[in-house]
Amino acid sequence: MPQKIVTIDIDKEAGTFSVDTEGFHGQGCQAIHQAFESMGTVTKETIKPEFYAGPGNGNRVTSGR
């Protein structure tokens, strides 16, 4: 199973932090970021290409009728 890494950089002097997730595919990391968003104000958000990747095949997963 691939590693999933959450990196948190804290700037104590400025009172800010950044969160980066690696190894997640699809929207699996979204809940992690939402938990940190509840602690303060988001000043910058970057969505990585992996956010749109589906499990296993690298394609975005869509469903519907």
Buried (B, 14 or more C-beta within 10 A) or exposed (E): EEEEEBEEEEEEEEEEEEBEBEEBBBBBBEEBBEEBEEEEEEEEEEEEEBBBBEEEEEEEEEEEE
